[in-house]
Amino acid sequence: MTRETDSDDEIREERRHFDRSRLIVDVFFDGADATAVASTKDISVGGLYMNTRQELPEGGLLTLRLPFAEGDVVVNAEVVYSNPGRGVGVRFQGLPESARAIIERALAGQ
């Protein structure tokens, strides 16, 4: 099991292009030989961290569906960080502008 340290958090923070907010949303995902439901720990318009016991490899490609009050966001994502048995960080790929707007409004309304 990998243990996260403060320096690991600082390195990941420096690589992020968008500030993440602590918004909890269900995440339905498919890909990297897994199909499951998880929940977000934090999210931005660039990606999210989701809590899951599924082991998803770094570089794995997923299709995510995030249900928001004003509609579902469906987006492809790449696993950029894996904490086996705990969760993964993903970066959105090709997030449509309409989906970006839904996420921004959800983050603003929290």
N, C-alpha and C positions, 0 to 999 in steps of 0.2 A: 504494500500500500504506500502511495506517495503522500508525503506530508507537505502541505503548503507552508512556506515561510514568508515573512514580511518582504524579504528581498525578491522572492518570486512574484508576489503581488505587485511590487514596484516595477519590475521589469515588464509585466503584462500591461500595467497602466500606461507605461511609456509607449508601448506599441499601439495602443488604441487611438483611433482617430476621432471617436465620438465619446462623450461622457455617457456613462451608463447610469440608469436609475433603477431603484429597487421596486420594480413592478412585477407582481406575480401573475402569470398567465399560463394556462395550459398550453402544452406544445405536443402536437401529434406529429411524429416523425417516422420517416421511412427511408431506408438506405443503409449502406455499410453493413449489410446482412442483419438488419434489425428493424422491427416495426414495433413502436410502443408509444406510450403517453408519458410525458414528463411535465415538469413545471419550471418556469423561469426562476432564476435567483436574481438576475438583473438583465436589463435589456437596453439597447439603443437602436438608432436607425442603421447602425453598422453591423450589429450582431447581438448575441445574447449568451448567457451562461445558463445551462439547464441542468437541474438535478436529475440524475438517472443512474440506476445501477447497471444499465446496459454498458458493455465495454465497446466503445466506438473509437476506432484508431484515428490518430492525427492524420489529416489528409483525406479522411473519408468524406464522401459526398452524401448529403441528406436532402430530402424534400421535407419542409416544415409547413405545418398549418397551425396558425395562431388565431383562435377565435376572439375577436374584440366585439364590443357592443355594436359598433356600426358595420361590422362585416368581418369575414375571415381574411387573413393575410396568408397567402401561399407563396413560399419563396424557397429557392435552392440555397444551400449553405454548405460551407466546408468546415470540418472540425479542425480547429487550430490549436486547441489545448485539450488534453485528456487527463482527467484525474480518475483512474479506473475505480469503479464501484461507487463513485460519488457524483460525477458529472462531467460535462464537457463545455468548452467555449467554442462557439461557432461564429463564422463571419458570413454575412449574407452575400449572395452573388446575384447581381442583376435585380435588385429590389425595385419593383415598379414604383413610379412616382405616386400613384394612388395608394399603394400599400405604405409607402413612407409617410404620407400625410395621415393615414389612420394611426400609425404608431406614434407620430409626433403629437397628435391630438390626445391619445391615451396617456402619454407621458405628461402632457401639460395639465390634464385633468385629475392627476392623482393627488 
